[in-house]
């Protein structure tokens, strides 16, 4: 389960970072727009933090992408590699 959690965090972080760079915004600017600390944003991008759902939602809003699109992109990148249920 720990490996799945890390894989999910890294995938989310990569997507968040890519989307932020596409918007050409610094971590400072975008974090300030949603009143989130730079360190939290940075740790999410690095895949070191497991953010709350509400934080992910706020980050999607800051990136001007629907939350559903963010989730679809995560699912596409993981391509069935994630499983939290031990079989």
Secondary structure as UniProt FT lines:
FT   HELIX           2..22
FT   TURN            23..24
FT   HELIX           27..33
FT   TURN            34..35
FT   HELIX           38..46
FT   HELIX           53..62
FT   TURN            63..64
FT   HELIX           67..78
FT   TURN            79..80
//
